[in-house]
Amino acid sequence: MSIFKRKQPELLPGAEAEKDCAPTTGEGLGEPRPDNVVAKVDPEHDDDHEHAVSWSLLGEGRTGGEEASSLLKEWQPQRHRWAILLERLALAVEKPVNRLTGTHQLNPFYHTGMIAFFLLLIVGVTGFYLFIFFQYGFEASYAAATRLEGQPIGRLMRAVHRYASGALVITTLLHAYRTLFMERFRGQRWLAWVTGVVLTGLVWFAGVTGYWLLWDERAQLITDAFVGFLGRFTAFAPDYLVWLYRAGVSGVSWPVLFSIVVAHILLFLISVGFFYLHIRRLQRPKWLPDMQWTVSLAVVLVVVSVVFPVGMLPAFNNTAVPEQVAIDPIFLFFLPLAGSKWAWVVWGGVILFTAVSLALPWLSREKKPLPKVNIIYDRCTGCTKCALDCPYDAIKMVERHDDKPHKYIAIEDPDLCVSCGICVGSCDGVAVGMGGIAPDFMW
């Protein structure tokens, strides 16, 4: 059961089930499509537009089994060895979970995308609550967090916000890993892949600025690392240090915290925008996971937050170096190496990995091009099922202008097709094939 789940229509508006959902009679199975968009009608084979054919027609045009098998191999993708290796590693973890749960519906690895969006909502809601009580200034921000930590609801919200943020990054990486070994990042899917990589980086940066908002010893280490970055790559390090010093001495430190808050909120809002771009090409995106997942995740977050509150560190102290600070390995992994030569290795690896990930849709090519959707217009009855089922909106329904008794005809857009073949199974009239493969060979 899904939250806000809408029942999808069986047909698009304008299509009539009785008239448009019966397959057409006559020949034409496996025929190549014509060059023009609107099919030409042959009165001798139109049978007065009666549509009483059965699926037995599929056998009439079949060739031998070897030829059909050869044609179907054109549709089957050839996996790269690295993808097969990554898949085996994933299956080594997924199979025990499937045996433990007894069903794929309870395996979290199959729902990482929707779980990530749910966690993004949790981060936004809890973050808004914390923002209401936030105060600007070095001492003021720390005091506000201290007061929240002293209240049960505030303590819970702080912990849920932090744990949900970390879980969001982990879930996003798992989602990317699964997409990677399934090789679903090329062609039409490049936008989803690239925006997903950028989205992961934005969420990570937002998490770092979130830790920076609380002016404690952890924020002190982040500030030191940021000053070191400015000193190596810009000429602004002295000016930034002077700004911090004057803010601390004068007591007017709210502009410093205000700038970090603005960056934190903007990063979150931009992340939401990139999430929209991430699913923009999906015709029917599923935003939230099923009810069992939303309830389970909410319960786990609350229980973990109650049992393991995030607590408070000592306040930011310019006169002393923090001796021992707990570091978040997801967002603050760079702090232990800040200022050392290994920092160059870590950041160089992160930048290289990100650049390769962004370019992957064009660096990694398919071993062979997969066939795209091919509508046999003479057999199309305009039932709209293929257009309704296509996940990437690669089939459009347009009005017919011939003497067929149907209102619509399906028109394919190969540039949007991902060769999934769902449309082949949607068509009762056996009018949808893939590339040069006739639909009767595919059933």
C-alpha positions in Angstrom: 0.0 0.0 0.0 1.4 3.4 -1.0 0.7 6.8 0.5 -1.2 9.1 -1.8 -1.4 6.2 -4.3 -3.7 7.0 -7.2 -5.4 4.4 -9.3 -4.0 4.7 -12.8 -6.5 4.8 -15.6 -6.7 1.8 -17.9 -7.1 4.1 -21.0 -6.4 7.7 -21.8 -9.3 10.0 -22.2 -11.0 9.7 -25.6 -10.3 6.0 -26.0 -13.2 3.6 -26.0 -12.6 0.1 -24.6 -15.1 -1.8 -26.7 -14.0 -0.2 -30.0 -10.3 0.4 -29.5 -9.1 -2.5 -27.4 -9.7 -5.3 -29.8 -6.9 -6.3 -32.1 -7.4 -5.7 -35.8 -7.8 -8.5 -38.4 -5.9 -9.0 -41.5 -2.3 -9.2 -42.5 0.5 -6.9 -41.4 2.2 -8.7 -38.6 5.9 -8.0 -38.8 5.6 -5.6 -41.7 8.0 -2.7 -41.7 6.4 0.6 -40.8 5.6 3.1 -43.5 7.6 6.3 -44.0 4.7 8.6 -43.3 3.1 9.0 -39.9 -0.6 8.2 -40.8 -1.1 4.7 -42.0 -2.6 4.0 -45.4 -5.7 2.0 -45.4 -6.1 -1.0 -47.7 -9.9 -1.6 -48.1 -9.3 -5.2 -49.2 -7.7 -6.1 -45.9 -9.6 -3.7 -43.6 -12.6 -6.1 -43.3 -15.0 -3.1 -42.8 -13.1 -2.2 -39.7 -14.2 -5.2 -37.8 -11.8 -6.2 -35.0 -12.5 -9.8 -34.0 -9.0 -11.3 -34.4 -7.7 -13.6 -31.7 -4.2 -14.2 -30.5 -4.0 -17.3 -32.7 -2.9 -14.9 -35.4 0.5 -14.8 -33.8 1.3 -18.2 -35.0 0.6 -17.5 -38.6 3.6 -15.3 -39.3 6.1 -17.1 -37.2 9.3 -18.4 -38.7 11.5 -21.2 -37.4 12.5 -21.3 -33.8 16.2 -20.6 -34.5 15.4 -17.5 -36.6 13.0 -16.2 -33.9 15.6 -16.9 -31.2 18.2 -15.0 -33.3 16.0 -12.0 -33.6 15.2 -11.9 -29.9 18.9 -11.9 -29.1 19.1 -8.5 -30.8 16.8 -7.1 -28.0 18.7 -8.7 -25.1 21.4 -6.3 -23.8 25.0 -7.5 -23.5 26.3 -6.6 -20.1 29.8 -5.4 -19.4 32.0 -7.6 -17.2 32.4 -4.9 -14.6 28.7 -4.5 -14.3 28.2 -8.3 -13.8 30.9 -8.2 -11.1 29.2 -5.4 -9.3 25.9 -7.1 -9.5 27.3 -10.3 -8.0 28.6 -8.3 -5.1 25.2 -6.8 -4.6 23.4 -10.1 -4.9 25.7 -11.5 -2.2 24.0 -9.1 0.2 20.5 -9.0 -1.3 19.9 -12.8 -1.4 20.2 -13.3 2.4 17.9 -10.4 2.9 15.4 -11.9 0.6 15.6 -15.2 2.4 15.2 -13.5 5.7 12.2 -11.4 4.7 10.6 -14.0 2.4 9.6 -11.3 -0.1 11.2 -8.7 -2.4 8.8 -6.1 -1.1 10.5 -6.1 2.3 14.0 -5.8 0.8 15.2 -2.2 1.2 17.7 -2.5 -1.6 14.8 -2.5 -4.1 13.3 0.7 -2.8 16.3 3.0 -2.2 15.0 5.7 -4.6 11.7 6.2 -2.8 13.2 5.8 0.6 15.7 8.5 -0.2 12.9 10.9 -1.1 11.1 10.1 2.1 14.2 10.8 4.1 14.6 14.1 2.2 11.1 15.0 3.4 12.0 14.1 7.0 15.2 16.2 6.8 13.1 19.1 5.5 10.4 18.9 8.2 12.8 18.5 11.1 15.1 21.2 9.7 12.2 23.6 9.5 11.4 22.9 13.2 14.9 23.5 14.2 15.1 26.7 12.1 12.1 28.1 14.1 14.2 28.1 17.3 17.6 28.9 15.8 19.3 32.2 16.8 22.0 34.0 15.0 25.4 34.6 16.6 28.3 32.6 18.0 27.0 32.3 21.5 23.3 32.6 20.6 23.4 29.6 18.2 25.1 27.4 20.7 22.7 28.5 23.5 19.7 27.8 21.3 20.9 24.3 20.5 21.5 23.7 24.2 18.0 24.7 25.1 16.6 22.4 22.4 18.7 19.5 23.7 17.3 20.1 27.2 13.7 19.5 25.9 12.4 16.1 24.9 10.9 17.2 21.6 13.8 19.4 20.7 16.3 16.6 21.5 14.3 14.2 19.4 14.1 16.6 16.4 17.8 17.2 16.5 18.6 13.5 16.5 16.1 12.6 13.8 17.4 15.5 11.6 21.0 14.3 11.9 20.3 10.5 11.5 17.9 11.1 8.6 20.6 13.2 6.9 23.2 10.5 7.2 20.7 7.8 6.1 19.8 10.0 3.1 23.4 10.0 1.8 23.8 6.2 2.4 20.5 5.4 0.6 21.4 7.7 -2.3 24.7 5.9 -2.7 23.0 2.5 -2.6 20.5 3.7 -5.2 23.4 4.9 -7.4 25.3 1.6 -7.0 22.2 -0.4 -8.1 21.7 1.9 -11.1 25.3 1.5 -12.0 25.5 -2.3 -12.2 22.2 -2.4 -14.0 23.7 0.0 -16.5 20.7 2.3 -16.5 22.6 5.5 -17.0 22.9 5.8 -20.8 20.7 7.3 -23.5 17.5 8.7 -22.2 18.5 8.0 -18.6 21.6 10.3 -18.7 19.7 13.2 -17.1 18.6 11.1 -14.1 22.1 9.8 -13.6 23.9 13.2 -13.8 21.3 15.0 -11.6 21.6 12.1 -9.1 25.4 12.6 -8.9 25.0 16.4 -8.4 22.2 15.8 -5.9 24.4 13.6 -3.8 27.1 16.3 -3.7 24.5 18.9 -2.8 23.2 16.9 0.1 26.7 16.3 1.4 27.5 20.0 1.3 24.3 20.8 3.0 25.2 18.3 5.8 28.6 20.0 6.3 27.0 23.4 6.6 24.5 22.0 9.1 27.3 20.9 11.4 28.8 24.4 10.9 25.7 26.1 12.2 26.3 24.9 15.8 29.2 26.9 17.0 30.9 24.1 18.9 34.3 22.3 18.7 33.1 20.5 15.6 32.4 23.8 13.9 35.8 25.0 15.1 37.5 22.1 13.1 35.3 22.8 10.1 36.3 26.5 10.3 40.0 25.6 10.5 39.7 23.3 7.5 37.9 26.0 5.5 40.5 28.6 6.4 43.2 26.2 5.2 41.3 25.7 1.9 41.1 29.5 1.4 44.8 29.8 2.2 45.8 27.3 -0.4 43.5 28.2 -3.3 42.5 31.8 -2.7 43.7 35.1 -1.2 40.7 35.5 1.1 42.0 33.6 4.1 43.4 36.7 6.0 40.2 38.7 5.3 38.0 35.8 6.5 40.0 35.4 9.7 39.8 39.2 10.4 36.0 39.0 9.8 35.7 36.2 12.3 37.9 38.0 14.9 36.0 41.3 14.6 32.7 39.4 14.9 33.8 37.7 18.1 35.3 40.8 19.7 32.4 43.2 18.8 29.7 40.7 19.7 28.1 41.3 16.3 28.5 37.8 15.0 25.1 37.2 13.5 26.2 37.9 9.9 28.6 34.9 10.1 25.9 32.5 11.2 23.3 34.1 8.8 25.6 33.4 5.8 25.9 29.8 6.9 22.2 29.4 7.4 21.5 30.9 3.9 24.0 28.5 2.4 22.4 25.6 4.3 18.9 26.4 3.2 19.8 27.2 -0.4 21.7 23.9 -0.7 18.6 22.0 0.5 16.2 23.9 -1.8 18.6 23.3 -4.8 18.7 19.6 -3.8 14.9 19.5 -4.0 15.1 21.1 -7.5 17.6 18.6 -8.7 15.4 15.8 -7.3 12.6 17.1 -9.6 15.0 17.1 -12.5 16.1 13.6 -11.5 12.6 12.2 -12.1 11.4 14.7 -14.7 11.5 12.3 -17.6 9.5 9.6 -15.8 5.9 9.6 -16.9 4.5 8.2 -13.6 7.1 8.7 -10.9 6.4 7.1 -7.6 7.4 9.6 -4.9 7.0 7.7 -1.6 7.6 4.1 -0.6 4.8 1.8 0.4 3.2 2.2 3.8 5.2 -0.5 5.5 8.4 1.3 4.6 7.2 4.8 5.7 6.0 3.5 9.1 9.1 1.3 9.6 11.6 4.1 8.7 9.8 6.6 11.0 9.8 4.1 13.9 13.5 3.3 13.4 14.5 6.9 13.2 12.5 7.7 16.4 13.8 4.7 18.3 17.5 5.4 17.3 17.1 9.1 18.1 15.7 8.3 21.6 18.3 5.7 22.4 21.2 7.6 20.9 20.7 11.4 21.3 23.3 13.5 19.5 24.1 15.5 22.6 26.3 18.6 22.8 30.0 19.3 22.4 31.9 22.1 24.2 31.5 25.5 22.6 33.9 27.0 20.0 37.1 28.2 21.8 39.6 30.3 19.9 42.2 29.9 22.6 42.4 26.1 22.7 42.6 23.3 20.2 39.9 20.6 20.5 41.5 17.5 22.0 39.0 14.8 21.0 35.9 15.4 18.9 33.5 12.7 17.5 33.5 12.9 13.7 30.7 12.0 11.5 32.3 9.6 8.9 29.6 10.5 6.3 29.8 14.3 6.2 33.1 15.1 8.0 35.4 12.4 6.8 37.9 15.0 5.6 38.6 16.6 9.0 41.1 14.1 10.4 43.3 14.6 7.3 42.8 18.4 7.0 46.2 20.1 6.6 48.1 16.9 5.8 49.5 15.6 2.5 46.9 12.8 2.6 44.2 15.4 2.3 45.3 16.0 -1.3 45.0 12.3 -2.0 41.5 12.1 -0.5 40.1 15.2 -2.2 41.9 14.3 -5.5 40.2 10.9 -5.4 36.8 12.4 -4.6 37.1 15.0 -7.4 38.2 12.3 -9.9 35.5 9.9 -8.9 32.9 12.6 -9.2 34.1 13.7 -12.6 34.1 10.1 -13.9 30.7 9.6 -12.5 29.3 12.7 -14.3 30.9 11.6 -17.6 30.0 7.9 -17.3 26.9 8.0 -19.6 29.3 9.0 -22.4 32.4 7.2 -21.3 30.8 3.8 -21.1 29.1 2.7 -24.3 26.7 -0.1 -24.9 28.2 -3.2 -26.4 25.5 -3.0 -29.1 22.7 -0.6 -29.8 19.4 -1.8 -28.5 16.3 -1.7 -30.8 13.8 1.1 -30.2 10.0 1.0 -30.2 8.4 0.5 -33.6 4.7 1.0 -34.1 3.0 -0.9 -36.9 0.5 1.8 -37.8 -1.8 -0.4 -39.9 -2.5 -2.5 -36.8 -2.8 0.3 -34.2 -6.3 0.7 -32.8 -5.5 3.7 -30.7 -6.3 2.0 -27.4 -3.7 4.2 -25.7 -2.4 1.4 -23.5 1.1 1.6 -24.8 1.3 5.3 -24.2 -0.1 5.0 -20.8 2.3 2.2 -19.8 5.5 3.7 -21.3 7.6 4.9 -18.3 9.5 7.5 -20.3 6.8 9.0 -22.5 8.3 7.6 -25.7 4.8 7.0 -27.2 2.4 9.8 -27.9 -1.3 9.5 -29.0 -2.3 11.8 -31.9 -5.6 12.0 -33.7 -6.1 9.9 -36.7 -7.1 11.5 -40.0 -7.8 8.4 -42.1 -11.0 6.3 -42.4 -10.2 4.1 -39.4 -13.0 4.1 -36.8 -10.5 5.0 -34.0 -9.8 8.4 -32.6 -6.1 8.0 -31.9 -3.0 6.4 -33.4 0.3 5.8 -31.5 3.4 7.6 -32.6 6.8 6.6 -31.2 9.7 8.8 -30.3 12.9 6.6 -30.5 15.0 9.3 -28.8 13.0 8.8 -25.6 12.9 5.0 -25.7 15.0 3.0 -23.3 14.2 -0.4 -25.0 12.4 -1.8 -21.9 9.7 -3.5 -24.1 6.8 -2.7 -21.7 4.8 -1.3 -24.6 5.0 -4.7 -26.4 3.1 -6.4 -23.7 0.6 -3.5 -23.4 -0.7 -3.8 -27.0 -3.6 -6.2 -27.4 -3.5 -5.6 -31.2 0.1 -6.9 -31.5 1.0 -3.6 -33.2 4.2 -2.7 -31.2 7.6 -4.2 -31.9 11.2 -3.3 -31.1 13.3 -2.2 -34.0 13.1 -4.7 -36.8 11.8 -7.4 -34.5 8.1 -8.1 -35.3 5.9 -8.3 -32.3 4.8 -11.9 -33.1 8.4 -13.0 -32.5 8.5 -11.3 -29.1 5.4 -13.0 -27.6 
